[in-house]
Amino acid sequence: MANVVLELGLALGLVALASLLAARLRFSAVPFLILAGLVVGPHAPHWGVWDFRFIESAPLIDFLGRLGLLVLLFYLGLEFSVARLLRAGRAIVLGGVIYMAINLPLGVLLPWLLGWPLREILVAAGITTISSTAIAARLVVELKRTANPETEIILGLMLFQDAFVVVYLAVISGLVLTGNASPGQVAKATLVALAFMAGFLFLGRRLKPLLDRWLDIPSDEVLLMVVFAGLTLVAGLAETMHVAEAVGALLVGLVLGETEHFQRLQHLVVPFRDFFSALFFFSFGLSIDPLALKGAVWPALAAVALTLVGNFTGGLLAGRTAGLSPRASTNVGLTITARGEFSIILANLARAGGLLPVLQSFAALYVVILAVLGPLLTRESRWIYARLQPVFRWPALPPRKQKIS
C-alpha cells in the first residue's frame, strides 16, 4: 500500500508540473499532460523508492482517469443541456452539416487507404473529425474574442459536434464493444444504443419536477455524493448495454442541465472536472508505449494535414454561410482545429474493444500535434489571413492600432 500511495504521489506531482508549465506558457495543458504520461510508465527508470514505472499504482491511475472522463462529460452535458441543443439556430445547424460533410469523409478516407478494418476506420474517423470543445472555448476566452461576431458560430459548431458525438459514440460503442460486424448485429447494437439515449432523455425531461425537488439539498457535500452516485450508476448501466460509459455520463449532465440546480452543480463540479480530467489525459499518455509510436508517425502526420485542410475549409464555409466576413470566418476555421477529449475517448473505446493497438499510438500523436498546433494557428490568425488575402482577394486588414507609451 505504501508503494501505491508513493507512486500516486509521484503521478500527481508530474500532473501538477505539467499543468504549471502549461499555465506559465499560457497554453493548453492537454499536450503537456499526455507527454508527461508518455515519458514514464513501464519503460521509465527507477531509483529505489522513486519508481516512475507505476507498476503497482497503474490500475488506480487508470480508474481515476476513467472517473475524470465521466466528470468531464458530465460537466459538458450540464453546460449545454437538451434545451440548448434544441435551440440551435439554422446557421449553426447548416454550418455543422457543412463541417461534417467535409471532415467526416476525410476521416474515413485515410484509414481506408491504409487498409484498416471497418471498426478501426470508423473509430479513426471519429478521432479525426471531432474538435476539442474544451480547448476551443478556452482559446476564445484567452484571446479575448468572446465579443467577436464569429464566437457564436464557433461555439455553435462545438455544440453541433457535441450533439453529433453523442449519437456517434453510441453507435460506435455498440459496434466495438459487442465485437460483431455483421449488418444485422450492427443495426441491433445501434438501435439499442439509440433507444437507451432517447429513453433516458425522455424520462429525464418527464421527471424534471421530481429532480428539482430531489436535488434541493442544502448541503453541498451531500448533493455531490447523490449526483456522483447517480453519475457512476448510469455510466455503469450504459456500459452493460454496450453503450460507452462516456455517453451515460453525458446523458446525466444533459438531464440535470435542465433542472433549476444546474448552475449550482456547475459551480460545485468545476474543481473535480479540472483535477480528474488532468488525470484522464495523463493516464492516456501512460497507457501508450513510446516504442510503438514509430509505426503511427506517418498516419498521424497525414491525418493532421487532412484535418488542417478540412477544418479550415469547413469553418470558413460555415462562417461565410452565416454571413460572417472572411476575417471572422478565418478565425472560425482555425479555432476549431485542436483535438483533445473526444479523440482520446474514442481511442480508449478502441482499446476496450480490442481493436488494433496502433489506434492508441495514432491518437496520442495526432492529439498532441493538434493540441499544440491548433492554439498556435488561432493566435496567429491575423498573420494567416494576411497571407491568404491576396490569393482569395479578401478585403485588406486595417493597420494595427499603435500603443501610446
Secondary structure, DSSP 8 states (H G I E B T S, - for coil): -HHHHHHHHHHHHHHHHHHHHHHHTT--SHHHHHHHHHTSSTTS-EETTEETT-TTTHHHHHHHHHHHHHHHHHHHHHHHHHHHHHT--HHHHHHHHHHHHHHHHHHHHHHHHTT--HHHHHHHHHHHH---HHHHHHHHHHTT-TTSTTHHHHHHHHHHHHHHHHHHHHHHHHHHHH---SHHHHHHHHHHHHHHHHHHHHHHHHTHHHHHHHT--S-HHHHHHHHHHHHHHHHHHHHHTTS-HHHHHHHHHHHHTTSTTHHHHHHHHHHHHHHHHHHHHHHHHHTS-GGGGGGGHHHHHHHHHHHHHHHHHHHHHHHHHTT--HHHHHHHHHHT----HHHHHHHHHHHHTT--THHHHHHHHHHHHHHHHHHHHHHTHHHHHHHHHHHHT------------
